[in-house]
Structures are given as structure tokens and as C-alpha cells.
Amino acid sequence: MLDEKNLQIGLYKQKDSLKDEKITNLNVIIDKKDQQFTLEREKSNSLLKELKVQKFKTAVYKAGSGIALIMTVLFLVK
């Protein structure tokens, strides 16, 4: 009877230990996912900034091309 109780206690301790290990592993996974989410957010913000810069450059290029065309026409008319 005492051996059975000791065996049960040992099994409960083993089960408890496995649950603690599982909780630790899940916490590690959550931390990794949080890091990935933060990294993705940073990448997204970086890409948005680059897109804004590229849109500005495109707008300047279009405006410059239009001005150059007008100047060329004016010089040719003279």
C-alpha cells in the first residue's frame, strides 16, 4: 500500500514536472513570436518610409520632366 502511494506521488511529481516544462516551452514560443511581430512591424515601418521617399522622388522627376519639356518648347519657339 505504501509503495503504491509512493509510486503515485512519484508519478504526480513527474506529471507536474512535465507540465512545468511544457509551460516553459510555451513561454519561449510566445517570446519568439513577440520578437517576430516586433521585427515585422519594424520592417513594415521601414518599407513605408522607403515608399514615401520613392513617391517623392517620382513626383520630383515628373515635375522636372514637365519643366524641361516646357523650357525646350520655349527655346525652340524663340
Stockholm file with secondary structure:
# STOCKHOLM 1.0

chainA/1-78         MLDEKNLQIGLYKQKDSLKDEKITNLNVIIDKKDQQFTLEREKSNSLLKELKVQKFKTAVYKAGSGIALIMTVLFLVK
#=GR chainA/1-78 SS CHHHHHHHHHHHHHHHHHHHHHHHHHHHHHHHHHHHHHHHHHHHHHHHHHHHHHHHHHHHHHHHHHHHHHHHHHHHHC
#=GC SS_cons        CHHHHHHHHHHHHHHHHHHHHHHHHHHHHHHHHHHHHHHHHHHHHHHHHHHHHHHHHHHHHHHHHHHHHHHHHHHHHC
//
